[in-house]
Amino acid sequence: MGIAIIVLLILGGVAAWVCKNDKTARLIALAVTAVDAVLAVVMTMNVASNGEQVMRFGSGFIEQSIRIGKIECFMACIFGIIGFLIVWASMSMISHDVEERLIPFYYFLVLALLGTLNAVVFFESMIGIFVSIELSSFAAAGIVIVKNQTENVHAGLKYLSLSILGSSLVLMGMVLLYVATGSLMISGIGEVVQSGGFMGSNSSYVVWAMSLITGGVAFKAALFPCHIWLPDAHGTAPSPSSATLSALVLKAYIVFYMKMMFRGVGFEVIASSGIRTLLNVVMVVGVVAMICGSLLAIMQTDIKRMIAYSSVAQMGYIFMGIGIGTEFGLFAALFHILAHAVTKSGLFLVAGSIIEQTHNRDLTKMGGLGKLMPITMALFTIGGLSMIGIPLFVGFNSKWNFATGIVDSANYWLLIPLSISALLNALYYLPVVIRAFFGQEAKEMKEPFASKERPVKDLLPIILLAVGVIIFGVAAGPVSDFLHSGIELLTSIGH
């Protein structure tokens, strides 16, 4: 079924482009992403009942393998369901940013991007993964550039250049692993690396390979200080593109990195080799990203750039969890992928709604907006409270998971930056909410005043994302159990 999802999305994208009609392209994109979401859920139920799925095709050097376990299904559901909601929201938003003649091409890029992101996660062979990474990079840059303004072209080319640099580092790491192990499959690499005595004479190959892959993924997933493309790309892109980039694109590369590290190298080898030092560096850089990303967000006056820098901080959380190097740390990182995806997609779509209706991006000029756009600002408030880590929202569960992982690993010092980061999040989200609902401008506004709220039917996909923020905040047990059992498959080298 994994192949079916990839083919569906790519062929759907081609159909949307070929039709050359913006209304038809929208309907095709909406229908294809809806089917994708359903297939992802069905595939997840099948894997939960019958175990992981493995499919091989080709032979020799070009042999390919797709391996779909619970974590791959988890990501497919995120790509499918959140991708569908973003595309749904774009139905009423995209004309604000993209010329009518380019809308079919835009949806081709979006669907092709979703297809290649799934491929990055599904493929077990490094050739398939690398090709998917490259194709996704071009599609991701395309959904920034398609706005067809000078700042977008510059931002998109900057993103593409640094993304290609990241891909080059990943490729060099893959080549080193192939030279050392003779395998192009992640599981095959794991079988060799985790066999007795291998690391004794080959540890330098593996350490250098994983260091190169770490550097490459840092650029592609915007880990500070390799984040320099992200604020411009997210800040200038069409808002549905910003939501897609932040919620979905960054996460595929992170899951690939998790598979390389914990399936290809394995917990036992990590604990007894130089890879532990590498993960310590990843952990510390993640902490620095948490703090610096939030400090940079505080300094912003543009709402989309503020949310973009917030994503830099949130990537820091995920890499900190990976760097902890334990199953609890890995679980916290995976859960935060969900928390960030559902929350940040909603925030970027809210920001797009505000900009579209008010023609204003300046945070200092959003006083009283809670009266003019009460539903929209309520949705922003839910997202902001989740990012801060307030109970009843998914962000609280995520921070709780990180705290649990920190205590379990005995890295108690990490509790300090975790707490500081939550405080910093409050310092840039809460002022926006307070100014919108309770600031001087709000107090001075007298009825009747002209509402700038978008129709509820246009806000419905964002409302559903906000509902998800709350549902995963109060009833995260099933997802947590699924992830815990999925980690066993993620780190397993056997088929």
Sequence and secondary structure as in RCSB ss.txt:
>XXXX:A:sequence
MGIAIIVLLILGGVAAWVCKNDKTARLIALAVTAVDAVLAVVMTMNVASNGEQVMRFGSGFIEQSIRIGKIECFM
ACIFGIIGFLIVWASMSMISHDVEERLIPFYYFLVLALLGTLNAVVFFESMIGIFVSIELSSFAAAGIVIVKNQT
ENVHAGLKYLSLSILGSSLVLMGMVLLYVATGSLMISGIGEVVQSGGFMGSNSSYVVWAMSLITGGVAFKAALFP
CHIWLPDAHGTAPSPSSATLSALVLKAYIVFYMKMMFRGVGFEVIASSGIRTLLNVVMVVGVVAMICGSLLAIMQ
TDIKRMIAYSSVAQMGYIFMGIGIGTEFGLFAALFHILAHAVTKSGLFLVAGSIIEQTHNRDLTKMGGLGKLMPI
TMALFTIGGLSMIGIPLFVGFNSKWNFATGIVDSANYWLLIPLSISALLNALYYLPVVIRAFFGQEAKEMKEPFA
SKERPVKDLLPIILLAVGVIIFGVAAGPVSDFLHSGIELLTSIGH
>XXXX:A:secstr
 HHHHHHHHHHHHHHHHHH  HHHHHHHHHHHHHHHHHHHHHHHHHHHHH  EEEEES GGG EEEEE HHHHHH
HHIIIIIHHHHHHHHTTTGGGTS GGGHHHHHHHHHHHHHHHHHHHHB BHHHHHHHHHHHHHHHHHHHHTT SH
HHHHHHHHHHHHHHHHHHHHHHHHHHHHHHHS  BHHHHHHHHTSTTHHHHHHHHHHHHHHHHHHHHHHHTT TT
TTTTHHHHHHHS HHHHHHIIIIIHHHHHHHHHHIIIIII HHHHHTSTHHHHHHHHHHHHHHHHHHHHHHHHT 
 BHHHHHHHHHHHHHHHHHHHHHH SHHHHHHHHHHHHHHHHHHHHHHHHHHHHHHHH   BGGG TTHHHHSHH
HHHHHHHHHHHHHT TTSHHHHHHHHHHHHHHHHT GGGHHHHHHHHHHHHHHHHHHHHHHHHSHHHHH  SS  
     HHHHHHHHHHHHHHHHHHH  HHHHHHHHHHHHHHT    
